[in-house]
Amino acid sequence: MSEWSEKIAAATAAAERTQAAEAVAEMKFDAIHAQATASGDVASAVHTGEFHAWMAARHATDAAWGLWSTVMDSRPAS
């Protein structure tokens, strides 16, 4: 396996793991959002740790896929 292939495989795996963590964080926020909606105070959902964790996870996912894109762009000419 070439050095670039190893780098893209690692970047892909990292981005996929980060995206999976984001999905978990989103599900946790969805539960809090549903509770807030049921209680009639939907706006309170954005002031929770679950919301902030989800936003941080989204940021991490964007960064991971950004790194993947950088590695992809560095592919040597064949």
C-alpha positions in Angstrom: 0.0 0.0 0.0 1.4 3.4 -0.9 2.0 6.1 1.6 -0.9 8.1 0.1 -3.2 5.1 0.3 -2.4 4.7 4.0 -3.0 8.3 4.6 -6.4 8.3 2.8 -7.5 5.1 4.6 -6.6 6.6 8.0 -8.3 9.9 7.2 -11.4 8.1 5.9 -11.6 5.9 9.1 -11.1 8.9 11.3 -13.8 10.9 9.5 -16.2 8.0 9.6 -15.6 7.5 13.4 -16.1 11.2 14.0 -19.3 11.2 11.9 -20.6 8.2 13.9 -19.9 10.1 17.1 -21.8 13.0 15.7 -24.8 10.8 15.0 -24.8 9.6 18.6 -24.6 13.2 19.9 -27.5 14.2 17.6 -29.7 11.3 18.9 -29.0 12.4 22.5 -30.0 16.0 21.6 -33.1 14.8 19.8 -34.2 13.2 23.0 -33.7 16.4 24.9 -35.4 18.4 22.2 -38.4 16.1 22.3 -38.6 16.5 26.1 -38.4 20.3 25.7 -41.1 20.3 23.1 -43.3 18.1 25.3 -42.9 20.5 28.2 -43.7 23.5 26.0 -40.3 25.1 26.3 -38.6 24.0 23.1 -36.2 27.0 23.2 -34.5 25.6 26.3 -33.1 22.7 24.3 -30.3 24.9 22.9 -29.1 25.7 26.3 -28.3 22.1 27.2 -25.0 20.2 27.3 -26.5 17.8 24.7 -26.9 20.6 22.2 -23.4 21.9 22.8 -22.0 18.4 22.5 -23.8 17.9 19.2 -22.5 21.2 17.8 -19.0 20.3 18.9 -19.4 16.9 17.2 -20.6 18.6 14.0 -17.6 20.8 14.1 -15.3 17.8 14.6 -16.9 16.0 11.7 -16.5 19.0 9.4 -12.8 19.2 10.4 -12.3 15.4 9.9 -13.8 15.5 6.4 -11.9 18.6 5.7 -8.7 16.8 6.5 -9.9 13.9 4.3 -10.4 16.3 1.5 -6.8 17.7 1.9 -5.4 14.2 1.8 -7.5 13.4 -1.2 -6.3 16.5 -3.0 -2.7 15.4 -2.4 -3.1 12.2 -4.4 0.0 11.7 -6.5 -0.5 11.8 -10.3 -0.7 8.4 -11.8 
